[in-house]
Amino acid sequence: MELRPEYSSEHYDAMQPVNLLHDEVRQRRETGYDVDALVHEANQTDPADRAAVLDLVDRMSLAARAPGWKYVEPDELEDIQESLGALPEASAIPAADLADKIHAAWLGRIAGCNVGKPLESGDYWTSDRIRDYLVLADAYPLRDYVPVLDPMPDGFQLTSCWPETTRGNVKGSARDDDIDYAILALHLLETHGSRLRTEDVGTAWIRLFPVGQVFTAERAAYVNLVDGFTVPEVARRRNPYREWIGAQIRGDVFGYVHAGDPWAAARLSYQDAALSHVGNGIYGEMWAAALVAAAFTASSPRELVERALAVVPPQSRLAEAIRDVLGLEASGNTWESALGAIQERYGHYSWVHTINNAAIVAAALLWSEGDYLTGVGRVVMSGWDTDSNGATVGSVLGILTGTRDLPDHLIAPLENRTRSALFGFDNSVISDLADRTVRLAVDGLD
């Protein structure tokens, strides 16, 4: 049974009841719940009746899970840790290498984000459309900023940020939430260290972020904070985006300051993720933090993906997807065939969900051959959340590459600065962000 068309997910906006209802139905069904009776009731309800629609959203939490659900996906840190096997061990990194790798990580993340930004609209910019456009532009495979065709051919439209994120137009990094959250994580760790609490993250959001510059799960959590709700309800109330990619894009700095120690990075990142996410949304940030931390000492992309997987509950859908991608690589698939399999198996999720995007991040790393341009290009050409995934892959491959081997045609146009929507942090100097991160990594967080 489907919802009437007036219930739309077009904007994924937590401030719009018709979006909340549509997306909560989707979230409930993806997690095994039977909501057909509530869908039937919604179809008899006036979508303009705000109170009635929100009541339906709230009653979704009373739905029963259908028989046959096979996954175990805890939300609490203690339960997550209990579900794991042996935790990944910490590995030491020579102090002489640390500063350069952290600097390369910041540069790699910010450049990768900008590469993906003009194509950030996953329902429109599918991998097929991206390939068609790049072939027309004589830029396939992608190894640079996205070029602008003039005139733009029929059937193609870059996102509105294209005047500052395309080839020849990058003059300093554009503002992006993927970058804002990394800057905010650094500020939080400088302020609170290892004593960081989920409540501290919420306080910083309200003080430093305009609500119009946060999206999906983060906007839902923001509204709940303003309405006076507390953790853990902030993540759960009227938040159908609680397993989407928003937390996964916030994990990298926790990995930078715990270089070589995936579990320490994942454990601390939990305090950030739990403000706005549950289940696989939380695991996505823990996985990303562990992935970054593992990159400092891993000998290959496969090793770091495997080490990061150890922080994800093994009976979760995210762990299943990452294992699936590892299996595709082990079976000798090409990147193209692996991408097709990932799209077939996980394409039913929103283009900004954690699970499908984590799968193509893992694939881009496994088929990157350790090369920055190959990995970033492939993850952006995969579609879905192109800027977020470009940032994560760029961060990891920046660490593996080091500053000397980062591509100058992507790095030089950044001009060592980035815009930010965070109050007081606009036009941050990238090398300063890296130096501050190195101090935390070397001196410790306490």
MIZAGU-399469 format. One line per field, with one value per residue (C-alpha): residue number from 1; x, y, z. Coordinates in steps of 0.001 Angstrom, whole numbers, m for minus. Layout:
BEGIN
num	c(NUM, ...)
east	c(X, ...)
north	c(Y, ...)
up	c(Z, ...)
***
This chain:
BEGIN
num	c(1, 2, 3, 4, 5, 6, 7, 8, 9, 10, 11, 12, 13, 14, 15, 16, 17, 18, 19, 20, 21, 22, 23, 24, 25, 26, 27, 28, 29, 30, 31, 32, 33, 34, 35, 36, 37, 38, 39, 40, 41, 42, 43, 44, 45, 46, 47, 48, 49, 50, 51, 52, 53, 54, 55, 56, 57, 58, 59, 60, 61, 62, 63, 64, 65, 66, 67, 68, 69, 70, 71, 72, 73, 74, 75, 76, 77, 78, 79, 80, 81, 82, 83, 84, 85, 86, 87, 88, 89, 90, 91, 92, 93, 94, 95, 96, 97, 98, 99, 100, 101, 102, 103, 104, 105, 106, 107, 108, 109, 110, 111, 112, 113, 114, 115, 116, 117, 118, 119, 120, 121, 122, 123, 124, 125, 126, 127, 128, 129, 130, 131, 132, 133, 134, 135, 136, 137, 138, 139, 140, 141, 142, 143, 144, 145, 146, 147, 148, 149, 150, 151, 152, 153, 154, 155, 156, 157, 158, 159, 160, 161, 162, 163, 164, 165, 166, 167, 168, 169, 170, 171, 172, 173, 174, 175, 176, 177, 178, 179, 180, 181, 182, 183, 184, 185, 186, 187, 188, 189, 190, 191, 192, 193, 194, 195, 196, 197, 198, 199, 200, 201, 202, 203, 204, 205, 206, 207, 208, 209, 210, 211, 212, 213, 214, 215, 216, 217, 218, 219, 220, 221, 222, 223, 224, 225, 226, 227, 228, 229, 230, 231, 232, 233, 234, 235, 236, 237, 238, 239, 240, 241, 242, 243, 244, 245, 246, 247, 248, 249, 250, 251, 252, 253, 254, 255, 256, 257, 258, 259, 260, 261, 262, 263, 264, 265, 266, 267, 268, 269, 270, 271, 272, 273, 274, 275, 276, 277, 278, 279, 280, 281, 282, 283, 284, 285, 286, 287, 288, 289, 290, 291, 292, 293, 294, 295, 296, 297, 298, 299, 300, 301, 302, 303, 304, 305, 306, 307, 308, 309, 310, 311, 312, 313, 314, 315, 316, 317, 318, 319, 320, 321, 322, 323, 324, 325, 326, 327, 328, 329, 330, 331, 332, 333, 334, 335, 336, 337, 338, 339, 340, 341, 342, 343, 344, 345, 346, 347, 348, 349, 350, 351, 352, 353, 354, 355, 356, 357, 358, 359, 360, 361, 362, 363, 364, 365, 366, 367, 368, 369, 370, 371, 372, 373, 374, 375, 376, 377, 378, 379, 380, 381, 382, 383, 384, 385, 386, 387, 388, 389, 390, 391, 392, 393, 394, 395, 396, 397, 398, 399, 400, 401, 402, 403, 404, 405, 406, 407, 408, 409, 410, 411, 412, 413, 414, 415, 416, 417, 418, 419, 420, 421, 422, 423, 424, 425, 426, 427, 428, 429, 430, 431, 432, 433, 434, 435, 436, 437, 438, 439, 440, 441, 442, 443, 444, 445, 446)
east	c(0, 1427, 885, m1121, 1094, 546, 2886, 6231, 9884, 11120, 12906, 13588, 12658, 12039, 10019, 7420, 4939, 4181, 7908, 8170, 5266, 6420, 9968, 8967, 6900, 9967, 12249, 9846, 9475, 13239, 13627, 11003, 7879, 4325, 2803, 109, m2732, m1231, m647, m4314, m5265, m2904, m4583, m7878, m6263, m5951, m2204, m2708, m3876, m529, m1604, m3219, m208, 2239, 44, 399, 4177, 4276, 2120, 4539, 6680, 3946, 4097, 5040, 7977, 6946, 8239, 11498, 13686, 17191, 19332, 20618, 21265, 21811, 21912, 23796, 27605, 27874, 25573, 27451, 30766, 29280, 28153, 31660, 34302, 37940, 38389, 40947, 44283, 45998, 49119, 51746, 52577, 55980, 55661, 57591, 54812, 51817, 51784, 52077, 49364, 46921, 47580, 47039, 43823, 42340, 43368, 42195, 38841, 38137, 39236, 37229, 34157, 34461, 34928, 31582, 29550, 28347, 26797, 25208, 21667, 21508, 18044, 19048, 22795, 22793, 26013, 24743, 23947, 27316, 29125, 27146, 27959, 31649, 31942, 30399, 32875, 35826, 36435, 35722, 37030, 36860, 40303, 39758, 37057, 33885, 34029, 31221, 29839, 28737, 26075, 24818, 23363, 19691, 19094, 21924, 21944, 24721, 23783, 23611, 27126, 28748, 30138, 32536, 33166, 33856, 37088, 38685, 36237, 37560, 39132, 39211, 36960, 33203, 31160, 29740, 28299, 30857, 33526, 31532, 31205, 34921, 35722, 33126, 34541, 37964, 36484, 34570, 37684, 39744, 37015, 36021, 38713, 37951, 35219, 33044, 29380, 26504, 24906, 28002, 27553, 23948, 24921, 27513, 25025, 22544, 25268, 27239, 24992, 22111, 19285, 18989, 22498, 21844, 19798, 17774, 18636, 20591, 17678, 15263, 17599, 18047, 14264, 14052, 16805, 15017, 11778, 13499, 13904, 16965, 19196, 18262, 14881, 16656, 17701, 14468, 11530, 10110, 13380, 12899, 16468, 18061, 19905, 20942, 24446, 24510, 26556, 28920, 30172, 31086, 33552, 36889, 38458, 37900, 40076, 42715, 43255, 43310, 45615, 46260, 43587, 40273, 38354, 39336, 38235, 34948, 34180, 34615, 32725, 29721, 29177, 28722, 26608, 24138, 22796, 21014, 21180, 20416, 21410, 23200, 23353, 25538, 27580, 28264, 30084, 31909, 32965, 34144, 36161, 37724, 38395, 40330, 42229, 43177, 44471, 47423, 49019, 47319, 49410, 46555, 42998, 41648, 43367, 41896, 38379, 38634, 39967, 37203, 34558, 35544, 33809, 30445, 27941, 28358, 24633, 23784, 22829, 25886, 28263, 26478, 26930, 30643, 31273, 29427, 31721, 34816, 33505, 32999, 36607, 37927, 36013, 37884, 35098, 35919, 34918, 32142, 30643, 30968, 29189, 26370, 25987, 25958, 23319, 21157, 21396, 21285, 19739, 16362, 17724, 17554, 20515, 21510, 21243, 24234, 24285, 24429, 26858, 29194, 29197, 30398, 32958, 34349, 34291, 36066, 38812, 39172, 39387, 41476, 44854, 45873, 45683, 43909, 42498, 41292, 39491, 37884, 36953, 35327, 33314, 31987, 31167, 29190, 26521, 24389, 25913, 28802, 30302, 30096, 31625, 34270, 35199, 35493, 37468, 39598, 40362, 41457, 43475, 45048, 46417, 47696, 49201, 50700, 50881, 53692, 51632, 48288, 47287, 48266, 45496, 42964, 44857, 46282, 42874, 41785, 44189, 44590, 41188, 37607, 34286, 32100, 28591, 29783, 29634, 33183, 34821, 34282, 37417, 39269, 42887, 43296, 46895, 45815, 43053, 45672, 48186, 45538, 44566, 48194, 48517, 45562, 46892, 50354, 49474, 46336, 42781, 42826)
north	c(0, 3339, 6842, 9327, 11615, 14657, 13052, 13872, 13288, 15787, 18010, 15595, 18468, 17753, 20963, 19702, 17141, 15666, 14937, 13478, 11099, 9927, 9351, 7744, 5185, 4406, 4176, 1897, m433, m581, m1700, m4429, m2756, m3213, 252, m550, 320, 3753, 4299, 3530, 6042, 8639, 8280, 9253, 12287, 15788, 16327, 20013, 19103, 19556, 18241, 15122, 14305, 14750, 12510, 9802, 10296, 9912, 6769, 5096, 4368, 2007, m185, m3824, m5400, m8100, m11654, m12675, m9651, m11130, m8144, m7076, m3327, m1862, 1879, 2131, 2168, m607, m2837, m2043, m2978, m6165, m7223, m6994, m9650, m8769, m5016, m3738, m3169, 196, 621, 3279, 5775, 7482, 11046, 12259, 11009, 12152, 15863, 15348, 12671, 14822, 17788, 15549, 14237, 17728, 18708, 15409, 15638, 19211, 18660, 15437, 17205, 19952, 17404, 15845, 18985, 19858, 16366, 16166, 15146, 11387, 10893, 13046, 12502, 8722, 6965, 6534, 10252, 11173, 8924, 10309, 13877, 13199, 11408, 14431, 16660, 14406, 13970, 10273, 8783, 11703, 12811, 16529, 18931, 18472, 20511, 22852, 22422, 25653, 25497, 22837, 19941, 19101, 16647, 17869, 20429, 20840, 21781, 25467, 25545, 24886, 28442, 27827, 24066, 23203, 23002, 26425, 28014, 26788, 29704, 28556, 25788, 26257, 26005, 22533, 20730, 17939, 20543, 22383, 19228, 18485, 22004, 21655, 18298, 19885, 22716, 20245, 18195, 21292, 22356, 19074, 16540, 12912, 14057, 15082, 14254, 14050, 16998, 19106, 18467, 19665, 22830, 23626, 23091, 25554, 28130, 27844, 26454, 28215, 25689, 26337, 24926, 21520, 18845, 15633, 13974, 16967, 19334, 16963, 16796, 20575, 21085, 18671, 20512, 23826, 22215, 21180, 17450, 15703, 12808, 10162, 11517, 14211, 11525, 9539, 11941, 12813, 11888, 9516, 10299, 8692, 6049, 8333, 9520, 12693, 11150, 9293, 12608, 13792, 11089, 11890, 14188, 11584, 9328, 12002, 12514, 8750, 7881, 4139, 3339, 2553, 1606, 4740, 6835, 4960, 5067, 8843, 9470, 7709, 10764, 12865, 10384, 9634, 13196, 12693, 9037, 5480, 2034, 2067, 5860, 5630, 2771, 4827, 7489, 4936, 3108, 6294, 7321, 3859, 3841, 7095, 5990, 2697, 4498, 5908, 2497, 159, m1338, m1500, m243, m3722, m3860, m560, m1500, m4795, m3141, m545, m3236, m4606, m1660, m2324, m4706, m7883, m8661, m5190, m4265, m2014, m4842, m7087, m4505, m3925, m7678, m7934, m5356, m7081, m10306, m8666, m7510, m10873, m12572, m10564, m8274, m5121, m1808, m1459, m4869, m4290, m944, m2597, m5241, m2610, m588, m3664, m4787, m1438, 988, 786, 3053, 6841, 8344, 9876, 6712, 5352, 1793, 2262, 5181, 3330, 450, 2625, 4329, 893, m62, 3104, 2457, m1223, m469, 2705, 957, 3409, 6273, 9452, 10477, 6975, 6566, 10002, 9864, 6463, 7280, 10493, 8678, 6153, 8764, 9008, 11421, 12492, 15277, 13369, 10268, 12270, 13832, 10513, 8767, 11886, 11954, 8315, 8403, 11685, 9862, 6982, 9363, 12156, 15789, 15290, 13018, 14798, 16108, 19754, 20536, 19752, 21153, 24440, 25968, 25551, 28392, 26942, 28234, 27083, 28789, 27679, 28331, 27886, 31150, 32484, 29888, 31233, 31406, 28954, 28337, 24671, 24410, 25925, 23314, 20634, 22093, 22272, 18665, 17552, 19158, 17137, 13943, 14422, 15906, 13858, 14990, 15281)
up	c(0, m1060, 292, m1757, m3890, m1654, 874, m677, 138, m2418, 96, 2993, 5277, 8967, 9190, 6688, 8090, 4653, 4221, 7712, 7158, 3752, 4942, 8242, 6328, 4242, 7285, 9143, 6197, 5664, 9262, 9101, 10502, 9274, 8826, 6266, 8647, 9311, 5600, 4991, 7683, 6203, 2839, 4500, 6182, 4745, 4114, 4978, 8493, 10215, 13625, 12164, 9989, 12882, 15024, 12394, 12369, 16146, 16093, 13692, 16763, 17980, 14867, 15333, 13583, 11140, 11707, 10087, 10855, 11057, 12038, 15455, 15495, 18980, 19677, 22990, 22970, 25561, 23518, 20323, 21928, 23373, 19886, 18473, 18380, 18954, 18721, 16200, 17877, 17909, 15790, 16364, 13654, 13538, 14781, 11744, 9444, 11456, 10631, 6897, 6832, 8808, 6540, 3505, 5043, 5419, 1895, 453, 2198, 1122, m2477, m2760, m1433, m4054, m6851, m5986, m5264, m8796, m9083, m5614, m6476, m6439, m7899, m10886, m11221, m11504, m12405, m15970, m16325, m14811, m17284, m20230, m19203, m18646, m21987, m23727, m21860, m22777, m19044, m18514, m16297, m13886, m12667, m12149, m11068, m13111, m16343, m17435, m20926, m22582, m23789, m21383, m23405, m22991, m20166, m17959, m15154, m12608, m9044, m8155, m6655, m10034, m10489, m7587, m7713, m11356, m13306, m13670, m11221, m7864, m5996, m2410, m1140, m1347, 1832, 2481, 5496, 4992, 5735, 8424, 10507, 10299, 11522, 14259, 15393, 15747, 17811, 20001, 20689, 21479, 23904, 25540, 24686, 25460, 27878, 24938, 25576, 23138, 24919, 24210, 20495, 20666, 22505, 19841, 17024, 18495, 19135, 15894, 13116, 11351, 11078, 7342, 6816, 8376, 6658, 7089, 10434, 11663, 10999, 12759, 15762, 15723, 15855, 18771, 20633, 20162, 21362, 24592, 24027, 25434, 24429, 23289, 22159, 20119, 17620, 17638, 17697, 14284, 12613, 9681, 8587, 11642, 9600, 6753, 5904, 8046, 10850, 8527, 7132, 10655, 11682, 10062, 12657, 15379, 13234, 12698, 16435, 17066, 14178, 14110, 16740, 15019, 18150, 20080, 17091, 16735, 20454, 20676, 17437, 18985, 21217, 18083, 16120, 18917, 18878, 15575, 14593, 15643, 14408, 11082, 11172, 14271, 12843, 9723, 11717, 13836, 10674, 8971, 12040, 12233, 8487, 8751, 11855, 10208, 7113, 9066, 9496, 7005, 4239, 1718, 1163, 1842, 5221, 6359, 5192, 7072, 10237, 10194, 9744, 13153, 14901, 13200, 14841, 12778, 12499, 11184, 7635, 7362, 8254, 5772, 3005, 3722, 3828, 527, m1097, 283, m1247, m4628, m4606, m3471, m6308, m8918, m10056, m11945, m10385, m12971, m12203, m8459, m8768, m10679, m7977, m5215, m7058, m7557, m3929, m2113, m4579, m2825, m88, m391, m2212, 1145, 3261, 5174, 3886, 126, 347, 2706, 232, m2658, m405, 413, m3269, m4371, m1828, m2711, m6439, m6036, m6291, m3560, m6074, m4958, m8328, m9137, m5805, m5684, m9343, m9011, m5920, m7487, m10737, m8664, m7937, m4778, m2220, m4401, m2283, 1008, m502, m2346, 983, 2834, 116, m339, 3362, 3478, 280, 1340, 4373, 2245, m308, 1795, 718, m1789, m4030, m3822, m7277, m7528, m10041, m7282, m4300, m5573, m6471, m2820, m1972, 1538, 2717, 3043, 3497, 6417, 7681, 11259, 13179, 13536, 11282, 7766, 5589, 7799, 6798, 5914, 7121, 10443, 10794, 10148, 12630, 15367, 14648, 14863, 18290, 19546, 17998, 19512, 22904, 23525, 24257, 28048)
***
